[in-house]
Amino acid sequence: MSTTTPSATEQRGEFAMGWKVLLAALIGVACGASPIPFNTFGFVLEPIHQETGWGYGQISASLMFYGITGALLAPVFGWMADKYGVRKVAIGSSFAFGLTFAALGIAPASIIGFYFLWFLMGFVSIGSTPVGWSRAINLWFFKNRGLALGIMLLGTSLAALVVPRIAVWSIEEFGWRGMFPTVALLPLLISIPFALIFFREPRSEEMPAEIRDGGDLTGVSLTQAMRGVRFWIIFASIVLISVAYGGAHIHMPEIIKQHGLTTEDGASIMGMIGIALLSGRLITGFLLDRFWAPLVCVPILVVPAIACFMLMGTSTDAVVIYFAAFMLGFAAGAESDLIAFLAGRYFGMAHYGKIYGMLYLPFGVCSAISPTLYGWVRDATGNYDGMLFAAMIMFPMGAVLLLFLGAYPTFSKDSSKIHPQPELA
């Protein structure tokens, strides 16, 4: 039987208790391995191609080595956060990410060596993504969890607004090799000091009563979650949407060039995507706390299909391109917020790190494969239209799947008591 004693968080309010932790997590996400590589890579594609002669697909494949490695290790980092505490995992991984990202500036003129450095970065840095930071936010917040996660994920929006401009400036000043150590200063000098001062998990009495029972966290194990239909519905939806969006974001500077716009326009459009990500996360997070999550996200995730149609061809209407980029960014903001929210609401917090890590796996893998697919289509056809058409189909398919999730389950201290939890045959 669950306790009804008001927790310290309920008495003072979730934001009053957890705002410092939320701020540190926001900055940690902004300077972490989730947004920084994806907001800089598009600007070094051309200079690397010019220096090495490697194809766009070959260069983009480095993100596949990075993303797949990190994604496969996400459940391991989630387990470590559950067992040893998210503070140690997030700070240590942020430090390792900064060092390995800087090392790309001295990458050898060998595609194998280039791939190895991206693989190494994926091996050590996944804890600096929401896989790490979101566990603490889910422990501090319940009634305002959607909004809090949205605020935390504003870090990626902040990165999209700031990092592309830093990347363009540093490439102009120091070349593409100088860009990597310059941007690496963000985790090393900004996010780690903030985390050391402010970031921690709540004590038992500081946790919302809804996620604990007699002081213990409630929820199902990873094995129980994977036996249920819901886990695989969420998994499949993530696959479709991540394949559709990941490459569109990375190749956006090149996509807009085919519409007659410049590299400087590309930086501005990436900034526009940052604003869209920000809007998508705040609005979606606010709505998730008030309405059933799949119903909120279906229309939001259908919108980017229209954006993909608008980005096909070679139209030079800058207004259309900016609008399409905004729609894609808004949907991406909703998706990232949704993964962490659904993991906590449908499976509880007792084993959140492992479950979220397992759901982050398809997100990371498919976000890594997607740029390579976009690059291969570009190399084979000279444009991105074929991949944009495929994405136009995948977005609504991934959105509609979420409607089959059903009502949020309830949990007790006995993790086997979850109602309702349809299981696979």
C-alpha positions in Angstrom: 0.0 0.0 0.0 1.5 3.3 -1.1 2.3 6.0 1.5 0.2 9.2 1.5 2.7 11.2 3.6 3.4 14.4 1.6 7.0 14.5 0.4 9.3 17.6 0.7 8.8 18.0 -3.0 5.0 18.2 -2.7 5.2 20.6 0.2 7.5 23.1 -1.5 6.7 22.4 -5.1 8.7 20.4 -7.7 10.2 23.4 -9.4 11.1 25.1 -6.1 13.0 22.0 -5.1 14.5 20.9 -8.4 15.3 24.0 -10.4 19.0 24.0 -9.8 19.3 20.3 -10.9 17.1 21.1 -13.9 19.4 24.0 -14.9 22.5 21.9 -14.6 20.9 19.1 -16.7 19.8 21.6 -19.4 23.4 22.9 -19.7 24.7 19.3 -19.6 22.5 18.3 -22.4 23.4 21.4 -24.4 27.1 20.7 -24.2 26.8 16.9 -24.5 27.2 14.2 -27.1 23.6 14.4 -28.3 23.4 17.8 -30.0 27.0 18.9 -30.5 28.2 16.4 -33.2 24.9 16.7 -35.1 25.0 20.5 -35.1 28.6 20.7 -36.3 29.0 17.8 -38.7 27.1 19.3 -41.6 29.6 22.2 -41.8 32.7 20.0 -42.1 31.3 17.7 -44.8 32.4 19.9 -47.7 35.9 20.9 -46.3 36.6 17.2 -45.4 35.5 16.2 -48.9 37.7 18.8 -50.5 40.7 17.8 -48.4 40.4 14.0 -48.6 38.3 13.2 -51.6 36.1 11.0 -49.5 32.4 10.8 -50.7 29.6 12.3 -48.7 28.3 8.9 -47.8 31.8 7.8 -46.6 32.2 10.8 -44.4 28.6 10.5 -43.0 29.3 6.9 -42.1 31.5 8.1 -39.3 28.3 9.2 -37.5 27.0 5.7 -37.9 30.1 4.3 -36.1 29.6 6.9 -33.4 25.8 6.6 -33.0 25.5 2.9 -33.1 28.3 2.4 -30.6 26.8 4.9 -28.2 23.3 3.5 -28.7 24.4 -0.1 -28.0 26.0 1.1 -24.8 23.0 3.2 -23.7 21.5 0.4 -21.6 24.9 -0.2 -20.0 25.2 3.5 -19.1 21.6 3.5 -17.9 22.4 0.5 -15.7 25.4 2.3 -14.3 23.2 5.4 -13.5 20.7 3.2 -11.7 23.4 1.5 -9.7 26.1 4.1 -9.1 24.2 7.3 -9.4 23.6 9.5 -12.4 25.9 12.3 -11.2 29.1 10.2 -11.6 28.0 8.8 -15.0 26.9 12.2 -16.5 30.0 14.1 -15.3 32.5 11.4 -16.2 31.0 10.9 -19.6 30.9 14.6 -20.4 34.6 14.9 -19.6 35.4 11.9 -21.9 33.2 13.4 -24.6 35.0 16.7 -24.6 38.4 15.0 -24.9 37.4 12.7 -27.7 35.6 15.4 -29.7 38.7 17.6 -29.5 40.8 14.7 -30.7 39.0 14.7 -34.0 41.0 17.8 -34.9 44.1 15.7 -35.2 42.4 12.9 -37.1 44.7 11.1 -39.6 44.2 11.4 -43.3 42.8 7.8 -43.2 39.1 7.0 -43.3 39.8 4.0 -41.0 41.5 6.3 -38.4 38.7 8.9 -38.8 36.1 6.2 -38.1 38.0 4.9 -35.1 37.9 8.3 -33.4 34.2 8.5 -33.9 33.8 5.0 -32.6 35.9 5.9 -29.5 33.7 9.0 -28.9 30.6 6.8 -29.1 32.1 4.4 -26.6 32.6 6.9 -23.8 30.1 9.7 -24.3 26.5 8.4 -24.2 26.2 9.2 -20.5 26.4 12.9 -21.4 23.2 12.6 -23.4 19.6 12.5 -21.9 20.3 8.9 -21.1 22.2 10.2 -18.1 20.7 13.5 -17.2 17.0 12.5 -17.6 17.1 10.0 -14.7 17.5 12.7 -12.1 14.8 14.9 -13.7 12.4 12.0 -13.6 13.2 11.5 -9.9 12.6 15.2 -9.0 9.4 15.7 -11.1 6.1 13.8 -11.6 3.2 16.2 -11.9 5.3 18.6 -14.0 7.5 15.9 -15.6 6.6 16.6 -19.2 7.4 20.3 -18.8 10.6 19.6 -16.8 11.9 17.1 -19.4 11.0 19.6 -22.1 13.0 22.3 -20.3 16.0 19.9 -19.9 15.9 19.1 -23.6 15.9 22.8 -24.4 19.7 22.1 -24.1 19.6 20.7 -27.6 17.7 23.8 -28.8 20.3 26.0 -27.2 23.0 24.0 -28.9 21.3 24.3 -32.2 21.1 28.1 -31.8 24.7 28.6 -30.7 26.9 25.8 -31.8 26.5 26.1 -35.6 27.6 29.7 -35.4 30.6 28.7 -33.3 31.4 26.0 -35.8 31.2 28.3 -38.8 33.3 30.9 -37.1 36.0 28.4 -36.0 36.1 26.8 -39.4 36.7 30.3 -40.9 39.4 31.1 -38.4 41.1 27.7 -37.8 39.9 25.4 -40.5 37.7 22.3 -40.1 40.3 20.7 -37.8 40.3 23.7 -35.4 36.6 23.5 -35.1 36.7 20.3 -33.0 38.9 21.5 -30.1 37.1 24.9 -30.1 33.7 23.4 -29.6 35.0 20.8 -27.2 35.5 23.6 -24.7 31.8 23.7 -24.1 31.5 20.5 -22.1 34.9 20.9 -20.5 34.6 24.5 -19.3 30.8 25.0 -19.0 28.7 21.9 -18.3 31.0 20.0 -16.0 31.5 22.9 -13.5 27.7 23.5 -13.4 27.1 19.8 -12.8 29.7 19.6 -10.0 28.0 22.5 -8.2 24.3 21.8 -8.8 23.5 18.3 -10.2 22.4 15.5 -7.9 19.6 12.9 -7.4 17.0 13.7 -4.7 16.9 12.0 -1.4 14.0 9.7 -0.7 12.0 12.3 1.2 12.5 14.8 -1.7 11.0 12.5 -4.4 7.4 12.8 -5.5 5.1 10.3 -3.7 3.8 9.0 -7.0 7.1 7.3 -7.9 7.9 5.6 -4.6 6.2 3.2 -2.2 7.4 3.2 1.4 10.6 5.0 0.2 11.3 2.5 -2.7 11.0 3.4 -6.3 8.2 1.6 -8.2 8.1 0.2 -11.7 8.8 -2.9 -13.8 12.1 -4.5 -14.7 13.6 -4.3 -18.2 12.7 -7.9 -18.8 9.0 -7.3 -17.8 8.9 -4.2 -20.0 10.3 -6.1 -23.0 7.7 -8.8 -22.6 4.9 -6.2 -23.1 3.5 -4.9 -26.3 3.9 -1.3 -25.3 7.7 -1.4 -25.3 7.8 -2.6 -28.9 5.3 -0.1 -30.1 7.4 2.7 -28.7 10.5 1.0 -30.1 9.1 0.7 -33.6 7.8 4.3 -33.6 11.3 5.5 -32.6 12.9 3.6 -35.4 10.7 5.1 -38.1 10.9 8.7 -36.9 14.7 8.6 -36.2 15.5 7.2 -39.6 13.3 9.9 -41.2 14.7 12.9 -39.2 18.4 12.2 -38.3 19.8 12.6 -41.8 17.6 15.5 -42.7 19.1 17.5 -39.7 22.7 16.6 -40.5 22.4 17.3 -44.2 20.3 20.4 -43.9 23.2 22.7 -44.8 23.7 20.7 -48.0 19.9 20.4 -48.7 19.4 24.1 -48.6 22.4 24.7 -50.9 20.5 22.7 -53.5 17.8 25.3 -53.1 20.3 28.1 -54.0 21.0 29.2 -50.4 24.5 29.8 -48.9 26.5 28.4 -46.0 25.6 31.4 -43.9 22.0 30.8 -44.7 22.6 27.2 -43.4 23.8 28.5 -40.1 20.7 30.7 -39.8 18.4 27.8 -40.7 20.1 25.6 -38.2 19.4 28.4 -35.7 15.8 28.4 -36.9 15.7 24.6 -36.2 17.0 25.4 -32.7 14.1 27.8 -32.1 11.7 25.1 -33.4 13.2 22.5 -31.1 12.8 24.9 -28.2 9.1 25.5 -29.1 8.4 21.9 -29.7 9.8 20.8 -26.4 8.1 23.4 -24.2 4.7 23.1 -25.9 4.8 19.3 -26.0 6.1 19.1 -22.4 3.3 21.3 -21.2 0.7 19.3 -23.1 2.1 15.9 -22.0 1.3 16.9 -18.3 -2.3 17.5 -19.2 -3.3 15.1 -22.0 -2.7 11.5 -23.1 0.8 11.6 -24.7 0.1 9.7 -28.0 -2.9 12.0 -28.7 -0.6 15.0 -28.2 2.2 13.8 -30.4 0.3 12.3 -33.4 -0.5 15.7 -35.1 3.0 17.0 -34.1 4.8 14.1 -35.7 2.6 14.2 -38.9 3.6 17.8 -39.7 7.2 17.0 -40.8 5.9 14.9 -43.6 4.7 18.2 -45.2 8.1 19.7 -44.5 9.9 16.9 -46.4 7.6 17.5 -49.4 8.5 21.2 -49.3 12.3 20.5 -49.2 12.2 18.3 -52.3 13.3 19.8 -55.6 15.3 23.0 -56.1 12.9 25.8 -55.2 14.8 29.0 -54.2 11.9 30.4 -52.0 13.8 31.0 -48.7 10.6 31.5 -46.8 9.4 28.0 -47.7 12.8 26.5 -46.7 12.8 28.3 -43.4 9.2 27.2 -42.7 10.0 23.5 -43.6 13.1 23.6 -41.3 11.0 25.0 -38.5 8.4 22.2 -38.9 11.1 19.5 -38.8 12.7 21.0 -35.8 9.4 21.3 -33.9 8.6 17.6 -34.5 12.1 16.5 -33.4 11.7 18.5 -30.2 8.5 16.6 -29.5 10.1 13.2 -30.2 13.0 13.6 -27.8 10.8 14.8 -25.0 8.4 11.9 -25.7 10.9 9.0 -25.3 11.9 10.0 -21.8 8.3 10.8 -20.8 6.9 7.5 -22.1 9.7 5.5 -20.4 8.9 6.9 -17.0 5.1 6.8 -17.3 4.6 3.4 -18.9 7.4 1.5 -17.1 8.0 3.4 -13.8 11.3 4.6 -12.2 12.6 1.5 -10.4 14.7 0.5 -13.5 14.3 3.6 -15.5 17.9 3.9 -16.6 18.1 0.5 -18.2 14.7 0.8 -19.9 15.3 4.3 -21.2 18.7 3.2 -22.4 17.1 0.3 -24.3 14.6 2.7 -25.9 17.5 5.1 -26.6 19.2 2.3 -28.5 16.9 2.5 -31.6 17.0 6.3 -31.4 20.8 6.4 -31.4 21.3 3.6 -34.0 18.7 5.0 -36.5 19.8 8.6 -36.0 23.3 7.4 -36.9 22.3 5.3 -39.9 20.0 8.0 -41.3 22.7 10.5 -42.3 24.5 7.7 -44.1 21.3 6.9 -46.0 20.8 10.5 -46.9 24.5 10.7 -48.0 24.2 7.6 -50.2 21.1 8.9 -51.9 22.9 12.2 -52.5 25.9 10.4 -54.0 23.7 8.1 -56.2 21.2 10.6 -57.5 22.8 14.0 -57.0 20.0 15.2 -54.7 18.1 14.2 -51.5 14.6 13.9 -53.0 14.4 10.0 -52.8 15.2 10.0 -49.1 12.9 13.0 -48.3 10.1 11.1 -50.0 10.7 8.0 -47.8 10.8 10.2 -44.7 7.5 11.8 -45.8 6.0 8.3 -45.4 7.8 7.2 -42.2 6.8 10.2 -40.1 3.1 9.6 -40.1 3.6 5.8 -39.7 5.6 6.3 -36.5 3.1 8.8 -35.2 0.0 6.5 -35.7 1.7 3.6 -33.9 1.6 5.5 -30.6 -2.2 5.4 -30.6 -2.0 1.7 -29.7 -0.2 2.3 -26.4 -3.4 2.5 -24.2 -3.8 4.1 -20.8 -0.9 4.8 -18.5 -0.4 1.9 -16.1 -0.2 2.1 -12.3 2.5 0.6 -10.2 3.0 -0.7 -6.6 6.1 -1.7 -4.6 5.8 -5.2 -6.1 7.0 -4.5 -9.6 4.9 -7.4 -10.9 1.8 -5.5 -10.2 1.3 -3.3 -13.2 -2.2 -2.6 -14.6 -2.9 -2.9 -17.5 0.2 -4.4 -19.2 -0.7 -6.4 -22.4 2.0 -9.0 -23.0 3.3 -10.6 -26.1 2.0 -14.1 -26.9 
